[in-house]
Amino acid sequence: MAKKRYLPHCSFCGRSEQDGATILPSPSEEAGICIDCIETAAGMLGMIPESDQDATIARARANKRGGAVAAKPAENRPIPKPAEIKAYLDQYIIGQDQAKKYLAVAVYNHYKRLDQPTSADDVEIEKSNIIMVGSTGTGKTLIARTIAKLLDVPFTIVDATVLTQAGYVGEDIESLLTRLLQVADYDVKRAERGIVFIDEIDKIARKGDNPSITRDVGGEGVQQGLLKLLEGSIVNVPPQGGRKHPEQPMIAVDTKNILFICGGAFDGIEQAIAHRLNSSFVGFSTAAGKSRVDRENIMKHVAPQDLKTFGLIPEIIGRLPILTHLLPLDREALRRILTEPKNAITRQYVKLFAMDGVELEFTPEALDFIVDKAIEFKLGARGLRSIVETIMMNPMYELPSTDQKKFIVTPELCARQLESAHFDAESV
């Protein structure tokens, strides 16, 4: 008689691996039991102390995957003060002091809200999501990622451009929480204290000035779908991602305590800001008012009404109450970004060359040359990395095969490497 084929599901609760369950098969592989049922049985028999059950389950899941278990933060871990958060950000991000202060205070208040004791005054602190406006390469994503690293909470970055209204080709709104669950190893309670960074939020702006009378599946439709996530509600999330199906089991996630940080370049919003500022000047104070406007850094005058003019619906603006901006990086800031942060691109290459026994040195003139090129290409901090990667490509290819012990990067070398790679302003 042929051996009965074992299907990977739990013989006790009936859940399968598609439901996110980790199944341990029997020696005969004719039955199986999931980790959760093992934990329940062990708890009933008193074999595992309640305080150690979560760690035991995590180790079992990691052994099943062949991977490591991420350390969970202590329950009573103190929340870093805003000044401490900003000081940590200063190690990795140059400039943008106002944005870092806004983020530090918002994150501090958010996690204080989660840890607030139950009181009799019935004062409930509401969540304050954040939106950052700034041109490409100014550090929006880096700030959010660095804060999550400091707090040791689940963090994920999702791209708003792949989201579509439910029922259309693309990803459902709820699928962005699938990535947060995956980062938290499907620990729902931990995921509900995480941070979601929604990038390219400006790309889902409404296509016209007026509410759409037809389907705007990638713009206003996505914004409408995001409302329930941003405000806080229980959302059914597909555990494996992808489209939702009636027969697919879901994981219920409460987004009330998830902090959402949105970022976007909002290319062209400067015109809306300038129009609003000019229209506010009336009477004899017109000239004096115009002189106080910094035309070079007009982004610092951004206001919620400018986001509405750009195409965000009022409901989503109201659910992103903290609005901050990131200024374009000037020459001094770009020069500091090259060398000062802990993960500066030049430091990364010094370490890479040191692993091959080569001492790498960038001359001050070479650093100035790289900065000048980044300003010419108008790509911000990302432009710095592209230029350095292009300059170092040939040396990284040739030097590991030689006995050379020191390599100096000069402006002449930079110009020669960029020219040979046809890296010019017209090609960027």
C-alpha positions as CSV (number, residue, x, y, z in Angstrom):
1,M,0.0,0.0,0.0
2,A,1.4,3.4,-0.9
3,K,2.4,5.6,1.9
4,K,-0.1,8.4,2.6
5,R,1.3,11.7,1.5
6,Y,1.7,14.2,4.3
7,L,0.3,17.6,3.7
8,P,2.1,20.4,5.7
9,H,-0.7,21.3,8.1
10,C,-1.2,21.0,11.9
11,S,-3.2,17.9,12.9
12,F,-4.5,19.8,15.9
13,C,-5.6,23.3,14.8
14,G,-5.6,22.6,11.1
15,R,-3.5,25.6,10.1
16,S,-1.0,25.2,7.3
17,E,2.3,26.8,6.4
18,Q,0.5,29.2,4.1
19,D,-1.3,30.6,7.1
20,G,2.1,31.5,8.6
21,A,2.3,28.4,10.9
22,T,5.6,26.6,11.4
23,I,4.9,22.9,11.1
24,L,7.0,20.1,12.7
25,P,6.2,16.8,11.0
26,S,6.1,13.5,12.8
27,P,8.9,10.9,12.1
28,S,6.5,9.0,9.8
29,E,5.6,12.3,8.1
30,E,1.9,11.3,8.3
31,A,1.0,14.0,10.8
32,G,2.3,17.3,12.0
33,I,2.0,19.9,14.8
34,C,2.6,23.6,14.7
35,I,4.8,25.6,17.1
36,D,1.7,27.4,18.6
37,C,0.1,24.1,19.6
38,I,3.3,22.8,21.1
39,E,3.5,26.0,23.2
40,T,-0.1,25.6,24.3
41,A,0.4,22.0,25.3
42,A,3.6,22.7,27.1
43,G,2.0,25.6,29.0
44,M,-0.9,23.4,30.1
45,L,1.5,20.8,31.4
46,G,3.7,23.4,33.1
47,M,6.8,22.3,31.2
48,I,7.8,25.8,30.1
49,P,7.6,28.9,32.3
50,E,5.2,31.5,30.9
51,S,8.0,34.1,30.7
52,D,10.2,31.7,28.5
53,Q,7.5,30.6,26.1
54,D,8.0,33.4,23.6
55,A,11.7,32.9,23.4
56,T,11.3,29.1,23.0
57,I,8.8,29.5,20.1
58,A,11.2,32.1,18.4
59,R,14.1,29.6,18.7
60,A,12.0,26.8,17.3
61,R,10.9,29.0,14.3
62,A,14.5,30.1,13.7
63,N,15.8,26.5,13.7
64,K,13.0,25.6,11.3
65,R,14.2,28.4,9.0
66,G,17.9,27.8,9.6
67,G,18.2,31.5,10.6
68,A,18.9,33.7,13.6
69,V,16.4,35.2,15.9
70,A,16.4,39.0,16.2
71,A,16.7,40.1,19.8
72,K,13.5,41.6,21.2
73,P,13.8,44.8,23.1
74,A,13.1,44.7,26.8
75,E,9.5,45.5,27.8
76,N,10.5,48.3,30.1
77,R,13.3,49.7,28.0
78,P,13.5,53.4,28.5
79,I,12.5,55.7,25.7
80,P,15.4,57.9,24.4
81,K,14.7,61.6,25.0
82,P,14.3,63.8,22.0
83,A,17.8,65.3,22.4
84,E,19.2,61.8,22.6
85,I,17.4,60.8,19.4
86,K,18.7,63.9,17.6
87,A,22.2,63.3,18.8
88,Y,22.1,59.8,17.4
89,L,20.7,61.1,14.1
90,D,23.6,63.7,14.0
91,Q,26.0,60.8,13.7
92,Y,24.5,59.6,10.4
93,I,22.7,62.6,8.9
94,I,24.4,66.0,8.1
95,G,22.3,69.1,8.5
96,Q,18.4,69.0,8.4
97,D,18.3,70.1,12.1
98,Q,14.7,71.1,12.0
99,A,13.5,67.9,10.4
100,K,15.5,65.8,12.9
101,K,14.0,67.8,15.8
102,Y,10.4,67.3,14.5
103,L,11.0,63.5,14.0
104,A,12.7,63.2,17.4
105,V,9.8,64.8,19.3
106,A,7.1,63.0,17.3
107,V,8.7,59.6,17.8
108,Y,9.3,60.3,21.6
109,N,5.7,61.3,22.1
110,H,4.5,58.3,20.1
111,Y,6.2,55.7,22.2
112,K,5.3,57.6,25.4
113,R,1.7,57.3,24.2
114,L,2.1,53.5,23.9
115,D,3.6,53.2,27.4
116,Q,1.1,55.5,29.1
117,P,-0.4,54.1,32.2
118,T,-4.2,53.8,32.5
119,S,-5.5,56.8,34.3
120,A,-8.8,58.1,35.5
121,D,-8.8,61.4,33.7
122,D,-10.0,59.8,30.4
123,V,-7.4,61.8,28.4
124,E,-6.4,59.7,25.5
125,I,-3.3,60.7,23.6
126,E,-3.8,60.4,19.8
127,K,-1.3,59.2,17.3
128,S,0.6,61.8,15.2
129,N,1.8,60.5,11.9
130,I,4.5,62.4,10.0
131,I,5.0,63.7,6.5
132,M,8.4,64.9,5.2
133,V,8.7,67.0,2.1
134,G,12.0,67.4,0.4
135,S,13.8,66.9,-2.9
136,T,15.6,63.7,-3.8
137,G,18.8,62.9,-1.9
138,T,18.1,65.1,1.1
139,G,17.9,62.2,3.6
140,K,14.2,61.4,4.1
141,T,14.6,57.6,4.0
142,L,17.8,57.6,5.9
143,I,16.3,59.6,8.8
144,A,13.4,57.2,9.2
145,R,15.6,54.1,9.0
146,T,18.1,55.5,11.5
147,I,15.4,56.2,14.0
148,A,14.0,52.7,13.7
149,K,17.6,51.3,14.2
150,L,17.9,53.3,17.4
151,L,14.6,52.2,18.9
152,D,15.0,48.5,17.8
153,V,11.5,48.3,16.5
154,P,10.2,46.6,13.3
155,F,10.7,48.9,10.4
156,T,9.8,48.6,6.7
157,I,9.9,50.9,3.7
158,V,7.1,50.6,1.1
159,D,6.8,52.4,-2.2
160,A,3.4,54.1,-2.7
161,T,3.7,53.8,-6.5
162,V,3.0,50.1,-6.5
163,L,-0.3,50.4,-4.6
164,T,-3.6,50.5,-6.4
165,Q,-7.2,50.7,-5.5
166,A,-8.7,47.4,-4.4
167,G,-9.8,45.2,-7.3
168,Y,-7.1,46.5,-9.8
169,V,-3.8,45.2,-11.0
170,G,-1.1,46.0,-8.4
171,E,-0.8,45.6,-4.7
172,D,-3.6,46.2,-2.2
173,I,-3.2,48.8,0.4
174,E,-3.2,46.2,3.2
175,S,-0.2,44.4,1.6
176,L,2.2,47.0,2.9
177,L,1.6,45.7,6.4
178,T,2.7,42.2,5.2
179,R,6.3,43.4,5.0
180,L,6.0,44.8,8.6
181,L,4.8,41.4,9.8
182,Q,7.6,39.6,8.0
183,V,10.2,41.9,9.6
184,A,8.6,41.2,13.0
185,D,8.7,37.4,12.3
186,Y,4.9,37.4,12.3
187,D,4.8,38.5,15.9
188,V,1.6,40.6,15.6
189,K,2.1,42.4,19.0
190,R,5.6,43.5,18.1
191,A,4.5,44.5,14.5
192,E,1.8,46.7,16.0
193,R,4.5,48.9,17.7
194,G,6.5,49.2,14.5
195,I,7.2,52.0,12.0
196,V,6.1,52.1,8.3
197,F,7.9,54.5,6.0
198,I,5.7,55.2,2.9
199,D,8.0,56.6,0.2
200,E,7.0,58.4,-2.9
201,I,3.7,59.6,-1.3
202,D,3.6,62.4,-3.8
203,K,3.2,60.0,-6.7
204,I,-0.3,59.1,-5.6
205,A,-1.5,62.7,-5.8
206,R,-4.8,63.4,-7.3
207,K,-4.5,63.8,-11.1
208,G,-6.7,66.9,-11.2
209,D,-7.7,69.8,-9.0
210,N,-11.2,68.6,-8.5
211,P,-12.4,65.2,-7.0
212,S,-12.4,62.6,-9.6
213,I,-15.7,61.5,-11.0
214,T,-14.1,58.4,-12.6
215,R,-11.7,55.8,-11.2
216,D,-8.3,57.2,-10.2
217,V,-6.9,53.8,-9.2
218,G,-3.3,54.8,-8.6
219,G,-3.9,58.3,-7.1
220,E,-7.0,59.4,-5.2
221,G,-8.2,55.8,-4.9
222,V,-5.0,54.8,-3.0
223,Q,-5.3,57.8,-0.8
224,Q,-8.8,56.8,0.2
225,G,-7.6,53.3,1.0
226,L,-4.7,54.6,3.2
227,L,-7.1,56.5,5.4
228,K,-8.1,53.6,7.6
229,L,-4.5,52.5,8.1
230,L,-3.2,56.0,9.0
231,E,-6.0,56.7,11.5
232,G,-5.9,53.3,13.2
233,S,-8.2,50.3,12.6
234,I,-8.1,46.5,12.6
235,V,-7.0,45.4,9.1
236,N,-7.0,41.9,7.7
237,V,-3.5,41.3,6.2
238,P,-2.6,38.5,3.8
239,P,0.3,36.7,5.5
240,Q,2.2,35.9,2.3
241,G,1.4,39.2,0.5
242,G,-0.2,39.4,-2.9
243,R,-3.8,39.8,-3.8
244,K,-6.5,39.0,-1.3
245,H,-8.8,36.0,-1.9
246,P,-12.0,35.0,-0.1
247,E,-10.5,31.6,0.8
248,Q,-7.1,33.0,2.0
249,P,-6.7,33.2,5.8
250,M,-5.9,36.6,7.1
251,I,-4.0,38.0,10.1
252,A,-5.8,40.8,12.0
253,V,-3.4,43.8,12.7
254,D,-4.4,46.8,14.7
255,T,-2.8,49.9,13.1
256,K,-3.7,52.2,16.0
257,N,-0.2,52.0,17.4
258,I,1.8,51.8,14.2
259,L,3.7,55.0,13.4
260,F,3.4,56.0,9.7
261,I,6.1,58.3,8.3
262,C,5.4,59.5,4.7
263,G,8.0,61.1,2.5
264,G,8.1,62.5,-1.0
265,A,9.9,64.9,-3.3
266,F,6.8,66.8,-4.3
267,D,8.5,68.0,-7.4
268,G,6.8,71.3,-8.5
269,I,5.3,72.2,-5.2
270,E,7.6,75.2,-5.1
271,Q,5.2,76.9,-7.6
272,A,2.3,76.3,-5.3
273,I,4.2,77.8,-2.3
274,A,5.4,80.8,-4.3
275,H,1.8,81.5,-5.5
276,R,0.4,81.3,-2.0
277,L,3.2,83.6,-0.6
278,N,2.7,86.2,-3.3
279,S,-1.1,86.2,-3.0
280,S,-0.7,86.9,0.7
281,F,1.1,90.2,0.1
282,V,-1.4,93.0,-0.1
283,G,-1.3,96.7,0.5
284,F,1.9,98.7,1.4
285,S,3.6,95.7,3.1
286,T,4.1,93.9,-0.2
287,A,7.7,94.8,-0.9
288,A,8.8,94.2,2.7
289,G,7.0,90.8,2.8
290,K,8.6,89.6,-0.4
291,S,12.1,90.5,0.8
292,R,11.6,88.2,3.8
293,V,11.0,85.2,1.6
294,D,14.0,83.0,1.0
295,R,13.7,82.2,-2.7
296,E,16.6,79.7,-2.5
297,N,15.0,77.6,0.3
298,I,11.4,78.2,-0.5
299,M,10.5,74.7,0.7
300,K,10.8,75.8,4.3
301,H,7.5,77.8,3.8
302,V,5.6,74.6,2.9
303,A,2.1,74.4,4.6
304,P,-0.7,71.8,4.5
305,Q,-2.7,73.9,1.9
306,D,0.3,73.5,-0.5
307,L,-0.1,69.7,-0.2
308,K,-3.8,70.0,-1.0
309,T,-2.9,72.1,-4.0
310,F,-0.4,69.5,-5.1
311,G,-3.1,66.8,-5.0
312,L,-3.3,65.2,-1.6
313,I,-6.9,64.9,-0.3
314,P,-7.8,66.9,2.8
315,E,-8.6,63.7,4.7
316,I,-5.1,62.2,4.4
317,I,-3.5,65.6,5.2
318,G,-5.5,65.6,8.4
319,R,-4.1,62.2,9.3
320,L,-0.5,63.4,8.8
321,P,-0.6,66.3,11.3
322,I,3.2,66.7,11.6
323,L,4.6,68.4,8.5
324,T,8.3,69.0,8.2
325,H,10.6,69.8,5.3
326,L,14.2,69.0,4.3
327,L,16.2,71.7,2.6
328,P,18.3,71.1,-0.5
329,L,21.9,70.3,0.5
330,D,24.4,73.1,-0.1
331,R,28.0,72.7,-0.9
332,E,29.2,72.7,2.7
333,A,26.7,70.0,3.7
334,L,27.6,67.8,0.7
335,R,31.3,68.1,1.6
336,R,30.6,67.0,5.2
337,I,28.4,64.1,4.0
338,L,31.4,62.7,2.2
339,T,33.6,62.2,5.3
340,E,31.8,62.9,8.6
341,P,28.9,60.4,9.1
342,K,29.7,57.0,10.5
343,N,28.7,55.3,7.2
344,A,30.2,58.0,4.9
345,I,30.9,56.6,1.4
346,T,34.6,57.5,1.6
347,R,34.8,55.6,4.9
348,Q,33.2,52.6,3.3
349,Y,35.8,52.5,0.6
350,V,38.6,53.0,3.0
351,K,37.4,49.9,4.9
352,L,36.9,47.9,1.6
353,F,40.5,48.6,0.5
354,A,41.8,47.9,4.0
355,M,40.4,44.4,3.7
356,D,42.7,43.9,0.7
357,G,45.7,45.4,2.6
358,V,45.6,48.7,0.7
359,E,45.6,52.1,2.4
360,L,43.2,54.4,0.6
361,E,43.4,58.2,0.8
362,F,41.2,60.9,-0.7
363,T,42.9,64.3,-1.2
364,P,40.9,67.4,-0.1
365,E,41.0,68.6,-3.8
366,A,39.5,65.3,-4.9
367,L,36.6,65.6,-2.4
368,D,36.0,69.2,-3.6
369,F,35.9,67.9,-7.2
370,I,33.3,65.2,-6.2
371,V,31.1,67.8,-4.5
372,D,31.2,70.1,-7.5
373,K,30.1,67.3,-9.7
374,A,27.2,66.4,-7.4
375,I,26.0,70.0,-7.4
376,E,26.3,70.1,-11.2
377,F,24.1,66.9,-11.5
378,K,21.6,68.1,-8.9
379,L,21.2,64.7,-7.4
380,G,21.8,65.5,-3.7
381,A,23.6,63.0,-1.5
382,R,22.7,60.1,-3.8
383,G,24.7,61.9,-6.5
384,L,27.8,61.7,-4.2
385,R,27.6,57.9,-4.1
386,S,27.0,57.5,-7.8
387,I,30.1,59.6,-8.5
388,V,32.3,57.9,-6.0
389,E,31.2,54.5,-7.2
390,T,32.1,55.4,-10.8
391,I,35.5,56.8,-9.8
392,M,36.4,53.7,-7.8
393,M,35.2,51.1,-10.2
394,N,38.5,50.6,-12.0
395,P,40.7,50.8,-8.9
396,M,38.5,48.2,-7.2
397,Y,38.9,46.0,-10.2
398,E,42.7,46.3,-10.6
399,L,44.2,46.8,-7.1
400,P,43.2,43.5,-5.4
401,S,45.4,41.7,-8.1
402,T,48.5,43.8,-7.4
403,D,51.0,44.3,-4.6
404,Q,50.2,48.0,-4.2
405,K,49.9,49.0,-0.6
406,K,48.6,52.6,-0.9
407,F,46.3,54.4,-3.3
408,I,45.6,58.1,-3.5
409,V,42.5,59.6,-5.1
410,T,43.3,62.9,-6.8
411,P,41.2,65.3,-8.9
412,E,43.0,64.2,-12.0
413,L,42.1,60.6,-11.4
414,C,38.5,61.5,-10.7
415,A,38.2,63.5,-13.9
416,R,39.8,60.7,-15.9
417,Q,37.6,58.0,-14.5
418,L,34.4,60.0,-15.0
419,E,35.4,60.8,-18.6
420,S,36.1,57.2,-19.4
421,A,32.7,56.2,-18.0
422,H,31.0,58.9,-20.0
423,F,29.6,60.2,-16.7
424,D,28.5,63.7,-17.6
425,A,25.6,66.0,-16.8
426,E,23.8,65.2,-20.1
427,S,23.8,61.5,-19.3
428,V,22.4,61.9,-15.8
